[in-house]
Amino acid sequence: MSRNGCLLKENDLRLYEAMFVVDSALAEREWDAVQQEIGATIAKHGGKLADLRKWDDRRLAYEIRRMKRALYILVHFEAPSGAIETMRRDLALSERIVRNLITVDEDGIPVGDDRPGITSSAVPDFGQRPLEGRGRGEERADGAGAEAVAEEVPKQ
């Protein structure tokens, strides 16, 4: 591996970004314990916690461990590149952390209004998607909407 053209050794610290999924009810009751467990796991593997933030509380697409909602936690930390695999294993064995994803952070830690979080404007707004081929309200190839289609149908 290399960073900026330099070879990385297994003990060189690198910046990582991680997303943790935690049971919403548990996080509400034991927020300090959740934060402490994440920080302790990172420190155990030689890392340094740089930023930990609640990202969002969301409904899950499917149940995980009988949970329908979960809290997403965004974390930035520095750690030796060789420690990530064992860190992932320890996190997978955790009772509090349901899922985790750790990636190399090449953008750096966002500051100010660019920090994603529940109260931040940096959470993407996907807006309205085009309704192509999705049923009612879609536009036809000739540009006519659902109203024009309704007018063409003879009333009985």
NORSULFEN-V134119 format. One record per residue. N is the residue number from 0. PHI is phi in radians with two decimals (none if undefined). PSI is psi as a letter, one per 40 degrees, with the letter a starting at -180 (* if undefined). NEAR is the number of other C-alpha atoms within 12 Angstrom. Layout:
# NORSULFEN-V134119
N;PHI;PSI;NEAR + N;PHI;PSI;NEAR
This chain:
# NORSULFEN-V134119
0;none;i;14 + 1;-2.47;i;12 + 2;-2.29;h;16 + 3;0.97;f;8 + 4;1.44;e;7 + 5;-1.78;i;9 + 6;-1.30;h;12 + 7;-1.68;h;16 + 8;-1.60;i;16 + 9;-1.08;d;17 + 10;-1.70;e;17 + 11;-1.20;h;20 + 12;-1.34;h;24 + 13;-2.30;i;31 + 14;-1.48;h;28 + 15;-2.18;i;32 + 16;-2.11;h;31 + 17;-2.29;i;36 + 18;-2.09;h;33 + 19;-1.98;i;37 + 20;-1.93;h;39 + 21;-2.28;i;43 + 22;-0.97;h;33 + 23;-1.02;d;29 + 24;-1.13;d;18 + 25;-1.13;d;22 + 26;-1.11;d;29 + 27;-1.16;d;18 + 28;-1.31;d;13 + 29;-2.19;f;16 + 30;-1.00;d;23 + 31;-1.09;d;16 + 32;-1.18;d;18 + 33;-1.12;d;33 + 34;-1.04;d;27 + 35;-1.12;d;19 + 36;-1.13;d;26 + 37;-1.11;d;41 + 38;-1.10;d;28 + 39;-1.18;d;22 + 40;-1.15;d;29 + 41;-1.12;d;36 + 42;-1.13;d;21 + 43;-1.03;d;21 + 44;-1.76;e;28 + 45;1.45;e;25 + 46;-1.72;i;28 + 47;-2.22;h;24 + 48;-1.26;h;31 + 49;-1.80;d;26 + 50;-2.76;h;29 + 51;-2.36;h;32 + 52;-2.58;h;31 + 53;-1.15;h;32 + 54;-1.67;d;29 + 55;-2.91;i;28 + 56;-1.83;h;25 + 57;-2.33;i;21 + 58;-1.35;h;18 + 59;-1.39;i;22 + 60;-1.18;d;10 + 61;-2.58;i;12 + 62;-1.20;h;13 + 63;-2.21;h;17 + 64;0.90;f;17 + 65;1.11;f;11 + 66;-1.76;i;20 + 67;-1.86;d;19 + 68;-2.20;i;24 + 69;-2.62;i;32 + 70;-1.73;h;34 + 71;-1.70;h;32 + 72;-2.08;h;36 + 73;-1.77;h;35 + 74;-2.29;h;37 + 75;-2.01;h;37 + 76;-2.71;i;36 + 77;-1.84;h;34 + 78;-2.75;i;36 + 79;-1.14;i;27 + 80;-1.09;d;29 + 81;-1.31;e;21 + 82;-1.64;e;27 + 83;-1.17;d;34 + 84;-1.09;d;19 + 85;-1.22;d;20 + 86;-1.14;d;29 + 87;-1.04;d;26 + 88;-1.10;d;19 + 89;-1.09;d;24 + 90;-1.18;d;32 + 91;-1.17;d;22 + 92;-1.51;e;16 + 93;-1.21;i;21 + 94;-1.34;d;19 + 95;-1.44;d;32 + 96;-1.64;h;35 + 97;-1.43;d;32 + 98;-2.47;i;27 + 99;-2.59;i;28 + 100;-2.44;h;26 + 101;-2.07;h;31 + 102;-2.29;i;25 + 103;-1.24;h;25 + 104;-1.71;h;24 + 105;-1.64;e;15 + 106;-1.57;e;14 + 107;1.50;i;20 + 108;-1.46;h;26 + 109;-1.18;i;22 + 110;-2.20;i;15 + 111;1.12;b;12 + 112;-1.23;e;14 + 113;-1.42;e;16 + 114;-1.29;h;25 + 115;-1.23;i;27 + 116;3.10;i;27 + 117;-1.04;d;20 + 118;-1.71;e;16 + 119;-1.58;i;19 + 120;-1.48;e;14 + 121;-1.38;e;18 + 122;-1.21;h;16 + 123;-1.08;i;14 + 124;-1.94;h;9 + 125;-1.42;e;8 + 126;1.07;a;6 + 127;-1.51;h;7 + 128;-1.57;i;10 + 129;-1.12;i;13 + 130;-1.70;f;14 + 131;-1.02;h;15 + 132;1.15;f;12 + 133;-1.96;e;12 + 134;1.83;a;12 + 135;-1.00;i;16 + 136;1.48;e;18 + 137;-1.36;i;20 + 138;-1.57;i;19 + 139;-1.47;i;18 + 140;-1.06;d;11 + 141;-1.47;e;10 + 142;1.60;e;13 + 143;-1.41;h;15 + 144;-1.54;a;19 + 145;-1.10;d;20 + 146;-1.11;d;15 + 147;-1.15;d;16 + 148;-1.12;d;18 + 149;-1.13;d;13 + 150;-1.23;d;11 + 151;-1.28;d;11 + 152;-1.34;h;10 + 153;-1.21;h;7 + 154;-1.50;h;6 + 155;-1.92;*;3
